[in-house]
Amino acid sequence: MFRSAHVPIRLLLLAATAVLLLFLLAPRAASAAGVVHLTSTTYTVNEGAGSAVITFERTTAATRGEVRYGAWHRSAQQFQDYKPVKGRVDLAPGQTQGSFSVPIVDDPLVEGRETIAVGIFGTYPERVGRPDRAILTIEDNDAISTDPRDAANPLGLNPAPTDGNPLTGATFYTNPSQTIAGTYAKRIRKSNPGAAQQLAAISSQPESKRFGSWNDRPGYVVAKYLAQAFHDDPNAIPLLATYRLRHLTCHRVSDSAKEAAAYKRWYSDFANGIGNQRVVIFYEIDALITAPCLSGRGLAVRISEMRSAIDSLSKLPHAVVYVDAGASDAHHPRFIASLLRKVGVHKIQGFFTNSTHHNRTTLEVRYANGLSRATGGKHYVINTAVNGKGSLRPRDRVRYGNSIRCNPPGRGLGPRPTSAVPPQYPLLDGVFWIGNPGRSAGNCGTSRNAPPTGTFWLRYALMLIRNADYRIR
């Protein structure tokens, strides 16, 4: 009885000893099998090279081997800057070195250096050694062109425009799912499919992508947007709008020297991000219409800020630039024309009007023609995002001004974005939705229950769609 009771215990001790021996011997076996590691922690490739080769080696090669690899984005973006890879390299007996490639996308954007993380994993029979991760740096091969600018055809259109309008024949970039309205439609597709479908009236049109003070790295952000646009459709022209100035309460204010310097740096960086890409820029919404709110010094500072920004943008070889020039119901044309001349409108294609107003297109044409006569015949474009029903005239003009601009009821979408305008308007280069339809103007005036400024407001957007009038009149 005593001996038979101890037989299982001896067996358990023997089994435990065997497991311990296997455990102690396992590291020596793995060590004997060797390791696989990258040959460097850093790799570099020129953007125009087509691909980057990442090399690795193993310390033993008695048998066949396997090495799995991958690449992960850091500042570089998948498909825009490189094509993602993930796979396996098979090594023959005696082969101590191997490699894999990361395809690199060569685009025309001036982007600076960008990085990708690369690495190996899942090696067999060797274990993964160090380094197993590395940084691949893509060296940009683009610089802002110094070739003479083709003033008649800066966008490089084929056929080239012959009517003095550099936008004639251009196709403008459209990405319905990524617009403000399109993004909102995706959110409500299941809960409100009918409304989501209606929003296509807005999202299907070229959107003016807006950049401003909320972009701390304007060059990087605009370059990424343009890279996406180029990837989606290299033949389409992106529309860009900026809103960088601070518009404070109207009490004779002025930007400080520090703020003015930051503004100028912002636009220099923004211009560098655009580089050689073909774009249309609607520069600085509300820049001049708010000029009476400034002190004498403040106006001088603003003119200096705007001259600097226009200098930066006007040097871009394939950008068509228009500066904001207010609206027909805001200021006398002589006042705005004098400011346009001071900020350097002669260096760019022209100006745009009606950016935050709802005035009929023909009223704006009349106003813009007066500005053109006073600025040497400059061309212009008109914002028609929400002018389908014209402006809403208030009863109390002392309180609300010449029109109600804060989410006025009963308004509608205006003429769709196009450069194909009636021939009786020879100075009109196009009508565009510079203001993004459906964005709330905030809790103000007649819309106290509206969402905060800049928020997409479904009820307001559906009203604009319901009341749309796409005729140029």
Secondary structure, DSSP 8 states (H G I E B T S, - for coil): -HHHHHHHHHHHHHHHHHHHHHHHHHHHHHHHH-EEEES-SEEEEEGGGSEEEEEEEES--SS-EEEEEEEEESSS-BTTTB---EEEEEE-TT--EEEEEEEB---S-----EEEEEEEEEEESSEE-S--EEEEEEE-------S---TT-TT--SS---SS-TTTT--B---GGGSHHHHHHHHTTTT-HHHHHHTHHHHTS--EEEEETT-SSHHHHHHHHHHHHHHH-TTSB-EEEEE-S----SSSB---HHHHHHHHHHHHHHHHHHTT--EEEEE-TTTTTTGGGB-HHHHHHHHHHHHHHHHHHHT-TTEEEEEE---TTTS-HHHHHHHHHHHTGGGSSEEEE-TT----HHHHHHHHHHHHHHTTS-EEEEE-TT-TT--B--S-HHHH-SSB-SS-TT----S-SBS---TT-TTEEEEE--S-TTB---SBTTBTT---TT-B-HHHHHHHHHT---S--
